[in-house]
Amino acid sequence: MPGQHINDHQMRLYMRLRLTEPVTAAAAKAAISVASAYRIESDGSARRPASYPFGSRWRSNTHRSKPYRPTPDSERRESLAIVRDRWLRALRTLLQAPTLGRSAHQ
């Protein structure tokens, strides 16, 4: 099924069915996708998913860049200045707005 990890039972069932069935039929009977079946075939090992070491090629994050990049001080100062100016402009607008439905002397 898409979006689900292959469990040990599915792997054992697929490997057992693969001895007598074609890849597509064995994959369908084991409830895994054909793409996963071909990946298992190309991997060449009959290890179960639980026995894969941490950081194996199936769950590696080596292709991703670092998600956090420290912001330089100059960029941080610029963005803080922009936020400060927006807040001051909004505050001035609120202070200059007339009161709604009330007189100023009540």
Sequence and secondary structure as in RCSB ss.txt:
>XXXX:A:sequence
MPGQHINDHQMRLYMRLRLTEPVTAAAAKAAISVASAYRIESDGSARRPASYPFGSRWRSNTHRSKPYRPTPDSE
RRESLAIVRDRWLRALRTLLQAPTLGRSAHQ
>XXXX:A:secstr
 TTS   HHHHHHHHHHHTTS HHHHHHHTT  HHHHHHHHHH     GGGS TT GGG  TTS  S     HHH
HHHHHHHHHHHHHHHHHHHHHS  SS  TT 
